[in-house]
Amino acid sequence: MGRVPGCKAAVSSAISIANEMNLEFIAEGIETSEQVEALLSEGCQFGQGFGLCSPLEVDDFVWALSSNVELGGMDTPLF
């Protein structure tokens, strides 16, 4: 998000538009902790990507949720 010129502005604008329309914004393809921090600072509360958690089989995902297990290695998960 931070390395491509104009990308941060585009993401920030998309989040602002979603907020103005009372829609939830879900960031996809999050890969780094820097992206997590940037999205959080822009007000994004939901996201998915390898930076938050590796893909899980359905049974493993249900077990993790029911066991209150932290799924990713990030300090500030978005879910």
Secondary structure, DSSP 8 states (H G I E B T S, - for coil): --SSTTHHHHHHHHHHHHHHTT---EE----SHHHHHHHHHTT--EE-STTT-----HHHHHHHHHTT---SS-SS---
